[in-house]
Amino acid sequence: PVQRLHQIVGAVMLTRSSNDIAGTLHALRVELLQSFAMMLGVAVLLSLYMAQTIARPLRRLARSARKAQAITGGLPQIPDYSWRGDEVGELSIALSSMTRALWDRLDATERFAADVAHEIKNPLSSMKSALETLERVKDDKQRSKLLAILTEDVTRMDRLISDISSASRLEAELSRTQPETFNFVEVVSTLITSRSQAGTPLDLKVKESRLMVSGIPGRLVQVIENLIGNALSFSPEGERVVIRIEGSLDRVVLMVEDSGPGIPEGKERKIFERFYSERPEGEAFGTHSGLSISKQIVEGHGGMIRAENRLNSQGKILGARFIVELPRQ
């Protein structure tokens, strides 16, 4: 306003062209569009990168898993992404291990079926031959021998069927039963005490009184019973069987030592096979077994079992030693 003597006599208005403001707004819009285009490009590139590094490997792993499910064409090859060191790499390692374990299980089942067929065929053939001969033999002594053969073959068949049934039930039990944590030394001590009181010559040597393991106590007791029975059957009468329990940082070790003839050379692994039949002289079929079941139980608990000969300084065999290692809790 223009004033004179406190009176407004007029007004002056200054104006400016809007071209500068429009230009500034236009430049701002262009910058925003450029920024948006740049972010869009980065997003597209990141999507392509994610697709190549995550989605594509996952699709390949999924295809390999479906091939493994089909169980045709041999062992499926799982892509190896272990070099990545991330979650995809861990997934590829887990899938590869799972596929190998499943394939090994299929091989074991196939071998088991073949072994069962072979083992059952032998007594069946013997029984058939004995029955055919029995019809023609009139001598009572010969007939008694043939009947004894038939009885032995029936016993063998019964043992084979029992072993097959036990193996099947054991596998189901190990996969379904919730393990419990317990003091392994207490379980073994109780077992040894009860058997020693019954007159069984056993010595228990323990270095630690508290060694915790996780598993099914009854099944691990079955392993110990099998190993003790095996040691007693091969030891001379009156000789004591020694049971040792030791602990390390992450393992609990059980050793069962006998004074028998030892393990035949080269049979240290074979004695744990399902239908291996090495037994003391004069022992009837079906009264001495259990090492294959013991191996199945121990491995089902995440442990391992092995056998070796005890030797003196001159290399002479003093007996056999069976070693069971279980994860320590």
TIPABA-303585 format. One line per 8 residues: number of its first residue (from 1); for each residue x, y, z negated of N, C-alpha, C. Coordinates in pm, whole numbers, always signed. Layout:
! residues N
NUM> X:Y:Z:X:Y:Z:X:Y:Z  ...
//
This chain:
! residues 329
1> +83:-120:+0:+0:+0:+0:+87:+126:+0  +42:+231:+66:+109:+362:+70:+26:+455:-18  +87:+507:-123:+14:+592:-217:+71:+734:-212  -18:+829:-244:+21:+969:-259:-62:+1026:-373  +2:+1072:-472:-65:+1124:-590:-165:+1020:-641  -117:+901:-660:-196:+792:-714:-316:+757:-630  -311:+796:-505:-419:+758:-416:-362:+679:-300  -432:+576:-262:-389:+494:-151:-434:+561:-23
9> -336:+595:+57:-367:+665:+183:-350:+573:+303  -298:+453:+276:-280:+361:+388:-206:+235:+343  -175:+153:+442:-106:+27:+412:-14:-8:+527  +97:-71:+492:+192:-118:+594:+198:-271:+586  +178:-342:+695:+184:-488:+700:+297:-531:+791  +384:-620:+740:+495:-673:+818:+459:-816:+859  +476:-853:+978:+448:-988:+1028:+573:-1047:+1094  +573:-1183:+1102:+684:-1252:+1167:+627:-1361:+1255
17> +695:-1389:+1363:+649:-1491:+1456:+656:-1630:+1389  +558:-1720:+1415:+554:-1855:+1357:+639:-1956:+1434  +709:-1911:+1534:+790:-2006:+1613:+899:-2073:+1529  +960:-1993:+1439:+1066:-2051:+1355:+1011:-2159:+1262  +893:-2131:+1202:+833:-2229:+1112:+793:-2354:+1190  +733:-2338:+1306:+693:-2453:+1387:+815:-2535:+1427  +923:-2465:+1459:+1044:-2537:+1497:+1100:-2617:+1381  +1096:-2556:+1260:+1145:-2627:+1142:+1061:-2751:+1114
25> +927:-2735:+1123:+839:-2849:+1101:+861:-2959:+1205  +882:-2917:+1328:+907:-3015:+1435:+1036:-3093:+1409  +1139:-3021:+1367:+1267:-3088:+1339:+1252:-3185:+1222  +1170:-3144:+1122:+1147:-3232:+1008:+1073:-3360:+1050  +973:-3343:+1137:+899:-3460:+1185:+991:-3555:+1262  +1079:-3496:+1344:+1172:-3579:+1422:+1265:-3657:+1329  +1314:-3589:+1224:+1401:-3658:+1129:+1328:-3772:+1057  +1200:-3744:+1021:+1121:-3849:+957:+1101:-3969:+1049
33> +1070:-3939:+1176:+1052:-4047:+1273:+1181:-4125:+1294  +1293:-4055:+1298:+1421:-4123:+1315:+1452:-4212:+1193  +1424:-4158:+1075:+1446:-4237:+954:+1357:-4361:+953  +1229:-4344:+992:+1138:-4457:+996:+1185:-4562:+1097  +1228:-4514:+1216:+1277:-4607:+1317:+1401:-4682:+1268  +1487:-4609:+1197:+1608:-4674:+1144:+1572:-4780:+1040  +1478:-4746:+948:+1437:-4844:+847:+1367:-4963:+911  +1288:-4937:+1014:+1222:-5047:+1084:+1325:-5139:+1149
41> +1426:-5079:+1209:+1532:-5160:+1270:+1606:-5243:+1167  +1636:-5180:+1051:+1704:-5254:+944:+1616:-5369:+895  +1483:-5343:+881:+1393:-5448:+836:+1389:-5564:+935  +1386:-5532:+1064:+1385:-5636:+1167:+1513:-5718:+1162  +1626:-5647:+1149:+1754:-5717:+1141:+1762:-5807:+1017  +1711:-5753:+903:+1709:-5835:+781:+1619:-5956:+797  +1506:-5939:+866:+1416:-6052:+890:+1483:-6158:+974  +1553:-6113:+1080:+1625:-6209:+1164:+1735:-6279:+1086
49> +1803:-6202:+1001:+1910:-6262:+920:+1852:-6364:+822  +1742:-6329:+757:+1680:-6422:+663:+1631:-6547:+736  +1577:-6528:+856:+1529:-6642:+932:+1643:-6736:+968  +1758:-6680:+1002:+1872:-6762:+1041:+1938:-6828:+921  +1944:-6759:+808:+2020:-6810:+694:+1936:-6885:+592  +1804:-6865:+592:+1719:-6931:+493:+1611:-7015:+558  +1526:-6950:+640:+1412:-7021:+698:+1456:-7135:+790  +1553:-7108:+878:+1598:-7211:+972:+1661:-7331:+900
57> +1754:-7309:+804:+1805:-7426:+730:+1696:-7503:+656  +1598:-7430:+599:+1490:-7500:+529:+1408:-7585:+625  +1384:-7533:+745:+1310:-7612:+844:+1389:-7736:+883  +1521:-7723:+900:+1603:-7839:+934:+1602:-7942:+823  +1609:-7895:+699:+1605:-7987:+586:+1469:-8057:+579  +1362:-7982:+608:+1228:-8042:+604:+1214:-8148:+713  +1267:-8121:+834:+1261:-8220:+942:+1338:-8346:+903  +1454:-8328:+842:+1534:-8444:+800:+1462:-8524:+692
65> +1394:-8453:+600:+1319:-8523:+496:+1205:-8604:+555  +1139:-8550:+658:+1031:-8625:+723:+1086:-8747:+795  +1204:-8735:+855:+1266:-8850:+920:+1300:-8958:+817  +1348:-8914:+699:+1379:-9010:+594:+1253:-9082:+548  +1141:-9011:+547:+1015:-9072:+507:+973:-9182:+604  +1005:-9164:+732:+966:-9263:+833:+1043:-9393:+819  +1164:-9389:+763:+1249:-9507:+740:+1269:-9585:+871  +1304:-9517:+975:+1336:-9581:+1103:+1463:-9520:+1158
73> +1535:-9600:+1235:+1653:-9548:+1302:+1776:-9535:+1215  +1784:-9607:+1107:+1902:-9600:+1022:+1895:-9487:+922  +2005:-9470:+850:+2011:-9369:+745:+2001:-9230:+805  +1900:-9150:+768:+1886:-9015:+824:+1998:-8924:+774  +2045:-8840:+864:+2152:-8748:+830:+2093:-8615:+781  +2119:-8581:+657:+2072:-8455:+600:+2175:-8347:+632  +2132:-8232:+691:+2228:-8124:+719:+2304:-8083:+593  +2433:-8062:+608:+2518:-8029:+494:+2535:-7878:+485
81> +2474:-7819:+383:+2490:-7675:+357:+2557:-7651:+222  +2631:-7751:+176:+2695:-7738:+46:+2797:-7625:+43  +2852:-7590:+160:+2952:-7484:+167:+2894:-7346:+132  +2760:-7333:+139:+2700:-7202:+113:+2710:-7160:-33  +2700:-7259:-122:+2709:-7226:-264:+2588:-7158:-321  +2475:-7159:-250:+2352:-7097:-300:+2245:-7203:-319  +2119:-7158:-334:+2009:-7251:-359:+1988:-7347:-242  +2006:-7297:-119:+1990:-7384:-2:+2097:-7493:-2
89> +2218:-7455:-40:+2325:-7554:-51:+2295:-7659:-156  +2243:-7616:-272:+2206:-7711:-377:+2094:-7803:-329  +1999:-7747:-254:+1889:-7828:-202:+1940:-7934:-105  +2032:-7898:-19:+2085:-7995:+77:+2161:-8106:+5  +2236:-8072:-101:+2308:-8174:-178:+2209:-8268:-246  +2102:-8210:-305:+2003:-8292:-374:+1931:-8384:-276  +1892:-8333:-159:+1824:-8416:-60:+1914:-8527:-8  +2041:-8494:+13:+2135:-8594:+61:+2153:-8706:-42
97> +2168:-8667:-169:+2183:-8767:-275:+2057:-8852:-288  +1940:-8788:-280:+1815:-8861:-293:+1799:-8960:-177  +1832:-8915:-55:+1819:-9003:+62:+1912:-9122:+51  +2036:-9098:+7:+2132:-9207:-9:+2083:-9305:-115  +2029:-9252:-227:+1980:-9340:-333:+1862:-9424:-284  +1770:-9362:-209:+1655:-9436:-156:+1701:-9543:-58  +1798:-9508:+26:+1847:-9605:+124:+1918:-9720:+55  +1996:-9688:-48:+2061:-9795:-125:+1957:-9885:-191
105> +1848:-9823:-240:+1741:-9903:-301:+1677:-9996:-198  +1656:-9945:-77:+1600:-10030:+28:+1695:-10145:+62  +1825:-10114:+72:+1923:-10221:+98:+1922:-10323:-14  +1916:-10274:-139:+1915:-10366:-252:+1790:-10454:-251  +1676:-10394:-216:+1552:-10471:-208:+1561:-10577:-100  +1620:-10539:+15:+1634:-10635:+125:+1727:-10749:+86  +1838:-10714:+22:+1931:-10819:-23:+1866:-10907:-129  +1791:-10844:-218:+1723:-10919:-324:+1624:-11019:-263
113> +1546:-10973:-164:+1450:-11063:-100:+1522:-11180:-33  +1634:-11149:+35:+1710:-11256:+101:+1768:-11353:-2  +1820:-11299:-114:+1875:-11385:-218:+1767:-11473:-280  +1650:-11413:-304:+1540:-11490:-363:+1500:-11605:-270  +1486:-11572:-140:+1449:-11676:-43:+1552:-11787:-40  +1681:-11749:-44:+1788:-11849:-40:+1788:-11934:-167  +1776:-11868:-284:+1783:-11941:-410:+1661:-12033:-429  +1546:-11988:-384:+1427:-12072:-398:+1428:-12187:-298
121> +1486:-12163:-181:+1489:-12266:-78:+1572:-12387:-122  +1681:-12361:-193:+1768:-12472:-236:+1696:-12571:-327  +1635:-12529:-436:+1565:-12627:-520:+1444:-12688:-449  +1378:-12612:-363:+1265:-12668:-290:+1311:-12780:-198  +1424:-12758:-131:+1476:-12863:-44:+1515:-12986:-125  +1578:-12962:-240:+1617:-13073:-326:+1494:-13149:-377  +1390:-13075:-416:+1268:-13138:-464:+1200:-13218:-354  +1197:-13164:-234:+1135:-13235:-122:+1209:-13366:-94
129> +1344:-13356:-93:+1423:-13476:-67:+1402:-13580:-177  +1398:-13534:-305:+1379:-13627:-416:+1242:-13693:-410  +1140:-13616:-374:+1004:-13672:-366:+993:-13774:-253  +1056:-13744:-140:+1052:-13838:-28:+1124:-13968:-63  +1235:-13956:-136:+1310:-14075:-175:+1236:-14153:-284  +1168:-14077:-373:+1098:-14140:-484:+990:-14236:-436  +929:-14205:-323:+823:-14291:-270:+875:-14427:-225  +1003:-14430:-184:+1059:-14554:-129:+1140:-14635:-231
137> +1184:-14569:-340:+1269:-14636:-438:+1182:-14714:-536  +1222:-14837:-561:+1149:-14922:-656:+1226:-14942:-786  +1358:-14920:-782:+1439:-14942:-901:+1410:-14833:-1004  +1382:-14875:-1129:+1343:-14780:-1233:+1456:-14684:-1267  +1581:-14733:-1264:+1694:-14646:-1295:+1708:-14536:-1190  +1695:-14571:-1064:+1703:-14471:-957:+1587:-14373:-965  +1470:-14426:-998:+1355:-14338:-1010:+1374:-14238:-1126  +1436:-14284:-1234:+1463:-14195:-1347:+1559:-14084:-1307
145> +1662:-14118:-1228:+1756:-14016:-1181:+1686:-13914:-1092  +1599:-13963:-1003:+1527:-13871:-916:+1433:-13781:-995  +1369:-13836:-1099:+1281:-13755:-1183:+1362:-13650:-1261  +1484:-13687:-1302:+1570:-13590:-1370:+1608:-13476:-1276  +1635:-13510:-1149:+1666:-13407:-1048:+1547:-13315:-1030  +1427:-13374:-1021:+1306:-13293:-1006:+1286:-13201:-1126  +1309:-13253:-1245:+1295:-13170:-1366:+1393:-13054:-1365  +1517:-13082:-1327:+1619:-12977:-1322:+1583:-12871:-1218
153> +1532:-12915:-1102:+1494:-12820:-998:+1374:-12735:-1040  +1279:-12796:-1110:+1164:-12719:-1161:+1210:-12615:-1262  +1305:-12654:-1348:+1360:-12559:-1445:+1429:-12443:-1374  +1501:-12476:-1270:+1570:-12372:-1193:+1470:-12278:-1126  +1364:-12335:-1069:+1260:-12253:-1007:+1195:-12162:-1111  +1166:-12218:-1227:+1104:-12138:-1333:+1194:-12023:-1375  +1326:-12051:-1385:+1420:-11946:-1424:+1428:-11838:-1316  +1430:-11877:-1191:+1437:-11780:-1082:+1314:-11688:-1083
161> +1197:-11747:-1099:+1075:-11668:-1101:+1073:-11576:-1222  +1120:-11625:-1335:+1126:-11541:-1456:+1222:-11424:-1436  +1338:-11450:-1374:+1434:-11342:-1348:+1375:-11238:-1256  +1306:-11282:-1151:+1244:-11188:-1057:+1139:-11104:-1128  +1056:-11168:-1209:+952:-11096:-1283:+1013:-10998:-1382  +1118:-11041:-1453:+1183:-10953:-1551:+1244:-10832:-1484  +1309:-10852:-1369:+1370:-10741:-1297:+1266:-10640:-1253  +1152:-10688:-1205:+1046:-10597:-1159:+988:-10517:-1275
169> +961:-10585:-1387:+906:-10515:-1504:+1006:-10416:-1560  +1133:-10454:-1560:+1237:-10367:-1615:+1247:-10238:-1535  +1246:-10249:-1404:+1258:-10130:-1320:+1142:-10034:-1345  +1020:-10089:-1358:+904:-10005:-1385:+915:-9941:-1523  +962:-10018:-1622:+972:-9965:-1758:+1075:-9853:-1767  +1189:-9870:-1702:+1294:-9768:-1707:+1249:-9637:-1642  +1163:-9646:-1540:+1119:-9526:-1470:+1002:-9456:-1540  +931:-9527:-1628:+810:-9469:-1687:+822:-9439:-1837
177> +909:-9511:-1906:+918:-9494:-2051:+997:-9370:-2086  +943:-9293:-2181:+1013:-9172:-2227:+1128:-9212:-2319  +1253:-9176:-2286:+1366:-9216:-2371:+1365:-9143:-2504  +1429:-9202:-2603:+1443:-9140:-2734:+1590:-9138:-2773  +1626:-9042:-2856:+1763:-9030:-2903:+1777:-9100:-3037  +1878:-9186:-3049:+1896:-9264:-3171:+2044:-9290:-3194  +2075:-9335:-3318:+2213:-9366:-3356:+2246:-9508:-3307  +2332:-9515:-3209:+2366:-9643:-3147:+2435:-9736:-3247
185> +2515:-9680:-3336:+2589:-9761:-3433:+2493:-9832:-3529  +2388:-9762:-3572:+2291:-9823:-3663:+2220:-9941:-3597  +2181:-9923:-3470:+2111:-10030:-3399:+2199:-10154:-3387  +2324:-10132:-3345:+2415:-10246:-3329:+2446:-10309:-3464  +2467:-10229:-3567:+2500:-10282:-3700:+2386:-10369:-3753  +2262:-10322:-3733:+2147:-10401:-3779:+2142:-10536:-3707  +2166:-10534:-3577:+2163:-10657:-3499:+2273:-10752:-3543  +2395:-10702:-3559:+2508:-10787:-3598:+2486:-10844:-3738
193> +2433:-10762:-3829:+2409:-10809:-3965:+2309:-10925:-3967  +2200:-10909:-3892:+2099:-11015:-3890:+2152:-11143:-3828  +2231:-11131:-3724:+2286:-11250:-3659:+2396:-11314:-3744  +2473:-11232:-3812:+2579:-11287:-3899:+2518:-11362:-4016  +2408:-11310:-4070:+2341:-11378:-4179:+2285:-11513:-4136  +2255:-11524:-4006:+2204:-11651:-3953:+2316:-11748:-3920  +2441:-11708:-3944:+2553:-11797:-3923:+2630:-11776:-3794  +2596:-11674:-3717:+2668:-11646:-3593:+2801:-11580:-3625
201> +2913:-11633:-3571:+3045:-11576:-3604:+3072:-11446:-3527  +3039:-11333:-3590:+3054:-11203:-3526:+3132:-11109:-3617  +3216:-11026:-3558:+3289:-10920:-3629:+3258:-10787:-3563  +3218:-10688:-3642:+3188:-10555:-3590:+3294:-10457:-3638  +3354:-10385:-3544:+3456:-10286:-3576:+3410:-10151:-3518  +3389:-10053:-3609:+3334:-9923:-3571:+3429:-9813:-3616  +3454:-9716:-3528:+3542:-9604:-3561:+3463:-9482:-3610  +3338:-9468:-3565:+3252:-9358:-3610:+3118:-9416:-3651
209> +3061:-9360:-3757:+2934:-9413:-3808:+2812:-9350:-3741  +2833:-9245:-3663:+2720:-9177:-3599:+2755:-9146:-3454  +2698:-9223:-3364:+2716:-9202:-3221:+2578:-9206:-3156  +2530:-9090:-3112:+2393:-9077:-3063:+2388:-9101:-2912  +2288:-9179:-2870:+2261:-9201:-2729:+2112:-9182:-2704  +2075:-9167:-2578:+1935:-9151:-2540:+1894:-9267:-2451  +1779:-9327:-2483:+1733:-9438:-2401:+1623:-9516:-2469  +1610:-9641:-2428:+1511:-9732:-2485:+1585:-9829:-2576
217> +1572:-9816:-2708:+1650:-9900:-2799:+1633:-10049:-2774  +1509:-10093:-2751:+1485:-10236:-2731:+1561:-10292:-2612  +1568:-10214:-2504:+1640:-10262:-2385:+1791:-10264:-2408  +1844:-10166:-2480:+1988:-10167:-2508:+2023:-10281:-2605  +1933:-10312:-2696:+1953:-10430:-2783:+1957:-10556:-2697  +1873:-10561:-2594:+1873:-10676:-2503:+2009:-10691:-2435  +2070:-10579:-2398:+2204:-10584:-2337:+2304:-10644:-2435  +2301:-10596:-2560:+2395:-10646:-2660:+2373:-10794:-2685
225> +2246:-10835:-2695:+2214:-10977:-2713:+2268:-11060:-2598  +2250:-11012:-2476:+2300:-11086:-2360:+2452:-11101:-2364  +2521:-10992:-2397:+2667:-10996:-2400:+2718:-11086:-2512  +2653:-11080:-2628:+2693:-11167:-2739:+2667:-11313:-2703  +2549:-11341:-2648:+2519:-11479:-2609:+2615:-11530:-2504  +2652:-11444:-2410:+2748:-11482:-2307:+2884:-11512:-2370  +2928:-11426:-2464:+3058:-11446:-2528:+3060:-11573:-2612  +2951:-11599:-2685:+2946:-11719:-2769:+2946:-11846:-2686
233> +2879:-11844:-2570:+2870:-11965:-2488:+3004:-12001:-2426  +3092:-11904:-2405:+3223:-11933:-2346:+3333:-11948:-2450  +3309:-11906:-2573:+3412:-11917:-2676:+3415:-12057:-2736  +3532:-12103:-2777:+3538:-12232:-2847:+3457:-12227:-2975  +3407:-12341:-3018:+3323:-12347:-3137:+3402:-12299:-3259  +3340:-12208:-3334:+3403:-12155:-3454:+3478:-12026:-3432  +3514:-11995:-3307:+3586:-11871:-3277:+3490:-11752:-3289  +3539:-11643:-3347:+3454:-11527:-3370:+3454:-11435:-3248
241> +3340:-11376:-3225:+3324:-11276:-3120:+3336:-11137:-3184  +3418:-11052:-3125:+3444:-10919:-3181:+3366:-10815:-3101  +3293:-10730:-3173:+3219:-10619:-3111:+3281:-10489:-3161  +3324:-10405:-3070:+3385:-10277:-3104:+3299:-10163:-3050  +3288:-10056:-3131:+3215:-9937:-3088:+3306:-9817:-3108  +3326:-9741:-3001:+3410:-9621:-3005:+3335:-9506:-2939  +3377:-9385:-2972:+3315:-9267:-2914:+3419:-9171:-2860  +3387:-9107:-2749:+3471:-9001:-2695:+3389:-8873:-2690
249> +3438:-8774:-2620:+3368:-8646:-2615:+3229:-8659:-2556  +3216:-8739:-2451:+3086:-8748:-2382:+3039:-8891:-2360  +3109:-8989:-2416:+3071:-9129:-2393:+3068:-9207:-2524  +2981:-9310:-2525:+2981:-9410:-2632:+3019:-9543:-2568  +3122:-9608:-2621:+3178:-9728:-2560:+3154:-9847:-2652  +3093:-9953:-2596:+3073:-10079:-2665:+3158:-10185:-2597  +3235:-10261:-2674:+3317:-10370:-2620:+3284:-10500:-2691  +3261:-10605:-2613:+3235:-10738:-2666:+3346:-10829:-2618
257> +3423:-10885:-2712:+3541:-10965:-2679:+3522:-11108:-2725  +3555:-11203:-2637:+3547:-11344:-2674:+3684:-11410:-2662  +3692:-11537:-2698:+3817:-11613:-2692:+3806:-11728:-2593  +3726:-11710:-2490:+3702:-11814:-2392:+3810:-11820:-2285  +3780:-11889:-2176:+3880:-11905:-2069:+3900:-11780:-1984  +3820:-11678:-2006:+3834:-11556:-1927:+3751:-11559:-1801  +3765:-11454:-1723:+3687:-11438:-1600:+3770:-11488:-1483  +3713:-11570:-1395:+3789:-11615:-1277:+3842:-11497:-1197
265> +3960:-11513:-1144:+4024:-11405:-1069:+3936:-11361:-953  +3916:-11231:-943:+3836:-11175:-834:+3686:-11177:-858  +3642:-11227:-975:+3499:-11239:-1003:+3450:-11130:-1099  +3535:-11032:-1130:+3498:-10931:-1230:+3371:-10854:-1192  +3349:-10833:-1065:+3228:-10764:-1019:+3117:-10863:-986  +3155:-10976:-932:+3056:-11072:-884:+2971:-11130:-996  +3026:-11138:-1119:+2951:-11198:-1228:+2827:-11116:-1264  +2820:-10990:-1219:+2702:-10907:-1248:+2596:-10917:-1138
273> +2623:-10996:-1034:+2522:-11012:-930:+2406:-11095:-983  +2289:-11076:-923:+2166:-11128:-980:+2164:-11279:-994  +2214:-11353:-892:+2202:-11498:-895:+2337:-11568:-912  +2434:-11495:-968:+2562:-11558:-996:+2543:-11661:-1106  +2599:-11781:-1089:+2565:-11892:-1178:+2687:-11954:-1248  +2795:-11880:-1266:+2910:-11932:-1340:+2870:-11952:-1486  +2891:-12072:-1539:+2853:-12102:-1676:+2945:-12209:-1732  +2947:-12223:-1864:+3036:-12324:-1924:+3002:-12464:-1875
281> +3105:-12550:-1875:+3086:-12687:-1830:+2986:-12760:-1920  +2892:-12829:-1859:+2792:-12903:-1934:+2670:-12824:-1973  +2667:-12694:-1944:+2550:-12613:-1979:+2446:-12624:-1869  +2323:-12648:-1906:+2216:-12665:-1808:+2181:-12533:-1744  +2132:-12543:-1620:+2091:-12422:-1549:+1975:-12356:-1625  +1980:-12224:-1632:+1870:-12151:-1693:+1891:-12118:-1839  +1999:-12171:-1901:+2021:-12139:-2041:+2127:-12032:-2059  +2189:-11988:-1953:+2295:-11889:-1963:+2282:-11790:-1846
289> +2242:-11669:-1877:+2225:-11568:-1772:+2209:-11434:-1840  +2180:-11332:-1765:+2147:-11202:-1824:+2240:-11089:-1789  +2356:-11117:-1726:+2448:-11008:-1696:+2391:-10913:-1591  +2319:-10965:-1493:+2261:-10877:-1391:+2153:-10788:-1452  +2072:-10844:-1543:+1972:-10764:-1613:+2040:-10658:-1699  +2149:-10695:-1766:+2223:-10599:-1848:+2277:-10485:-1763  +2329:-10518:-1647:+2380:-10415:-1557:+2268:-10320:-1515  +2151:-10375:-1484:+2038:-10293:-1444:+1994:-10199:-1557
297> +1993:-10251:-1681:+1953:-10168:-1795:+2054:-10057:-1819  +2183:-10092:-1820:+2287:-9993:-1849:+2287:-9883:-1743  +2282:-9920:-1618:+2281:-9820:-1511:+2154:-9737:-1515  +2041:-9798:-1558:+1918:-9722:-1574:+1928:-9618:-1684  +2022:-9636:-1777:+2046:-9539:-1884:+2159:-9441:-1848  +2200:-9441:-1723:+2306:-9350:-1681:+2446:-9393:-1720  +2461:-9521:-1758:+2592:-9570:-1799:+2653:-9665:-1698  +2753:-9737:-1741:+2820:-9834:-1655:+2866:-9952:-1739
305> +2878:-10067:-1675:+2923:-10188:-1742:+3028:-10256:-1654  +3133:-10308:-1715:+3237:-10376:-1639:+3296:-10486:-1725  +3374:-10572:-1663:+3434:-10685:-1733:+3581:-10695:-1696  +3660:-10746:-1789:+3802:-10766:-1766:+3852:-10877:-1857  +3971:-10925:-1828:+4033:-11029:-1912:+4123:-10964:-2016  +4125:-11023:-2134:+4218:-10980:-2237:+4347:-11060:-2220  +4459:-10988:-2215:+4588:-11052:-2189:+4684:-11023:-2303  +4774:-11119:-2329:+4879:-11095:-2427:+5001:-11035:-2356
313> +5109:-11017:-2429:+5228:-10954:-2371:+5290:-11036:-2260  +5265:-11168:-2259:+5319:-11255:-2153:+5223:-11268:-2035  +5111:-11200:-2042:+5014:-11207:-1933:+4918:-11323:-1942  +4920:-11395:-2053:+4828:-11508:-2071:+4690:-11458:-2109  +4588:-11521:-2054:+4450:-11480:-2081:+4409:-11525:-2221  +4365:-11428:-2302:+4318:-11456:-2437:+4166:-11468:-2444  +4099:-11423:-2341:+3953:-11423:-2339:+3902:-11312:-2250  +3773:-11290:-2253:+3711:-11188:-2169:+3666:-11070:-2256
321> +3656:-10953:-2193:+3608:-10832:-2260:+3504:-10765:-2169  +3386:-10743:-2224:+3281:-10671:-2152:+3267:-10532:-2213  +3269:-10431:-2128:+3270:-10292:-2172:+3146:-10221:-2120  +3073:-10159:-2211:+2954:-10079:-2177:+2980:-9935:-2217  +2959:-9844:-2123:+2974:-9701:-2152:+2840:-9632:-2129  +2798:-9554:-2230:+2672:-9481:-2224:+2696:-9332:-2249  +2616:-9245:-2189:+2633:-9101:-2215:+2604:-9069:-2362  +2692:-8990:-2420:+2675:-8950:-2561:+2590:-8824:-2569
329> +2500:-8822:-2666:+2413:-8707:-2683:+2470:-8610:-2789
//
